[in-house]
Amino acid sequence: MPVQYKLVKCTINGKYTETMVDVRASLTDMLRDDYRLTSVKKGCEVGECGACNVIIDHECFNSCIYLAIWADGKEITTLESLMGPNGELSDIQQAFIDEAAVQCGFCTPGFIMSAVEILESGKEYTREELRKLMSGHLCRCTGYENILNAVEKTMLRRLGKLPS
């Protein structure tokens, strides 16, 4: 059976895009191969590790199990969109550095994208709630506590409960 392609029109990191994709391709493949968005990591490729997390229409998804053709008409956000116009880091990215929440860094983009979804809710969560909300990720290096510290401190700063 011949390979079928479909035109996918979507917005990626605020920019309207169009590309032809193999109907079998994952969103991870489209973002990495067609748009060179290398923050979207290929980890387990079965939706278990969270390294490929992106935000689609304001909700996190594992892009490795999300077909690229499903992105048609959607708004997709990757880690690359978080940088300021002069390359400055977002508050959550800086918090990961400040809290030593990175070691090898492979899983970090996925963790940060989940944190972005959580932080954009504007809600205050308990540490246990944050632990549960961030549970869709695997990290072999950090032990998770520093990651939770970074998310919690950023949340509290945004809510005005900690100094900036």
Phi, psi and omega per residue, in radians:
M1 nan 2.290 -3.111
P2 -1.218 2.650 3.105
V3 -1.185 2.355 3.105
Q4 -1.808 2.472 3.103
Y5 -2.111 2.647 3.113
K6 -2.418 2.522 3.078
L7 -1.358 2.201 3.094
V8 -1.970 2.104 3.093
K9 -1.938 2.124 -3.136
C10 -2.710 3.034 3.070
T11 -1.902 2.166 3.139
I12 -2.080 2.070 -3.137
N13 0.902 0.738 3.071
G14 1.477 -0.004 -3.121
K15 -2.013 2.264 3.097
Y16 -1.193 2.365 -3.118
T17 -2.379 2.732 3.007
E18 -2.441 2.334 3.077
T19 -2.703 2.625 3.046
M20 -1.521 2.269 -3.141
V21 -2.245 2.604 2.991
D22 -1.089 2.273 -3.081
V23 -1.092 -0.255 3.125
R24 -1.623 -0.124 -3.035
A25 -1.288 2.517 3.062
S26 -1.429 2.834 3.056
L27 -1.103 -0.616 3.073
T28 -0.963 -0.862 -3.129
D29 -1.071 -0.770 -3.139
M30 -1.084 -0.825 -3.096
L31 -1.135 -0.715 -3.125
R32 -1.329 -0.848 -3.003
D33 -1.394 -0.734 -3.073
D34 -1.539 -0.520 -3.054
Y35 -2.062 -0.015 3.083
R36 0.988 0.633 3.105
L37 -1.598 1.483 -2.974
T38 -1.406 -0.019 3.018
S39 -1.224 -0.359 3.111
V40 -1.423 1.791 -3.012
K41 -1.561 2.539 2.995
K42 -1.620 1.841 3.129
G43 -1.840 -1.749 -3.060
C44 -1.394 -0.456 -3.083
E45 1.079 0.350 3.055
V46 -2.315 0.287 3.059
G47 1.346 0.400 -3.098
E48 -1.827 -0.496 -2.963
C49 -1.720 -0.391 3.110
G50 1.413 0.018 -3.098
A51 -1.153 -0.370 -3.087
C52 -1.740 0.179 -3.059
N53 -0.976 2.316 2.992
V54 -2.363 2.871 3.088
I55 -1.780 2.201 3.108
I56 -2.087 2.063 -3.094
D57 0.835 0.834 3.028
H58 1.262 0.322 3.108
E59 -2.369 2.384 -3.127
C60 -1.282 2.450 3.067
F61 -2.445 2.626 2.952
N62 -1.383 1.916 -3.043
S63 -1.234 -0.237 -3.141
C64 -1.271 -0.409 3.134
I65 -1.979 0.299 3.110
Y66 -1.972 2.022 -3.115
L67 -1.134 2.472 3.134
A68 -1.027 -0.635 -3.114
I69 -1.155 -0.397 3.091
W70 -1.243 -0.276 -3.129
A71 -1.364 -0.131 -3.127
D72 -0.986 2.170 3.127
G73 1.425 0.046 -3.062
K74 -1.695 2.876 3.024
E75 -1.885 2.083 -3.066
I76 -1.995 2.362 3.130
T77 -2.180 2.257 3.073
T78 -2.056 3.008 -3.139
L79 -0.954 -0.591 -3.104
E80 -0.991 -0.459 -3.094
S81 -1.328 -0.229 -3.036
L82 -1.381 -0.355 -3.116
M83 -1.206 2.504 3.067
G84 -1.268 3.039 -3.068
P85 -1.082 -0.428 3.130
N86 -1.899 0.405 3.100
G87 1.467 0.123 -3.141
E88 -1.251 2.567 -3.103
L89 -1.380 2.663 3.029
S90 -1.290 2.930 -3.124
D91 -1.081 -0.658 -3.132
I92 -1.244 -0.642 3.077
Q93 -1.109 -0.771 3.123
Q94 -1.110 -0.668 3.126
A95 -1.100 -0.663 3.095
F96 -1.077 -0.660 3.100
I97 -1.219 -0.864 -3.089
D98 -1.050 -0.611 -3.093
E99 -1.637 0.123 -3.105
A100 0.928 0.794 -3.103
A101 -1.580 0.239 3.093
V102 -2.264 2.501 2.970
Q103 -2.227 -1.497 3.110
C104 -1.282 -0.501 3.055
G105 1.559 -0.117 -3.074
F106 -1.057 -0.761 -3.080
C107 -1.467 -0.219 -2.986
T108 -0.996 -0.817 -3.133
P109 -1.004 -0.716 3.123
G110 -1.131 -0.751 3.080
F111 -1.047 -0.787 -3.107
I112 -1.124 -0.694 3.135
M113 -1.150 -0.643 3.040
S114 -1.120 -0.712 3.120
A115 -1.097 -0.685 3.112
V116 -1.034 -0.801 3.120
E117 -1.040 -0.778 -3.135
I118 -1.103 -0.844 -3.082
L119 -1.161 -0.595 -3.135
E120 -1.214 -0.252 3.089
S121 -1.209 -0.429 -3.129
G122 1.299 0.105 -3.122
K123 -1.571 2.749 3.010
E124 -1.740 2.202 -3.135
Y125 -1.967 2.639 3.001
T126 -1.292 2.892 3.102
R127 -1.047 -0.699 3.137
E128 -1.148 -0.681 3.084
E129 -1.133 -0.722 3.095
L130 -1.094 -0.722 3.120
R131 -1.003 -0.779 -3.135
K132 -1.186 -0.745 -3.139
L133 -1.130 -0.522 -3.132
M134 -1.645 0.106 -2.985
S135 -1.273 -0.142 -3.123
G136 -1.453 0.422 -3.077
H137 -2.243 2.609 3.039
L138 -2.060 2.320 3.075
C139 -2.347 2.249 -3.116
R140 -1.637 -0.086 -2.988
C141 -1.964 -0.727 -2.826
T142 -1.600 -0.449 -3.055
G143 1.446 0.057 2.985
Y144 1.291 -0.490 -3.044
E145 -1.070 -0.759 -3.135
N146 -1.170 -0.568 3.073
I147 -1.127 -0.829 3.094
L148 -1.067 -0.693 3.088
N149 -1.019 -0.781 -3.116
A150 -1.103 -0.784 -3.129
V151 -1.172 -0.790 -3.108
E152 -1.096 -0.802 -3.129
K153 -1.144 -0.675 3.097
T154 -1.134 -0.732 3.105
M155 -1.039 -0.855 -3.098
L156 -1.151 -0.629 3.069
R157 -1.124 -0.787 3.135
R158 -1.114 -0.534 3.124
L159 -1.494 0.005 3.099
G160 1.357 0.299 -3.120
K161 -1.689 -0.088 3.031
L162 -2.392 2.585 3.096
P163 -1.154 2.623 -3.134
S164 -1.261 nan nan
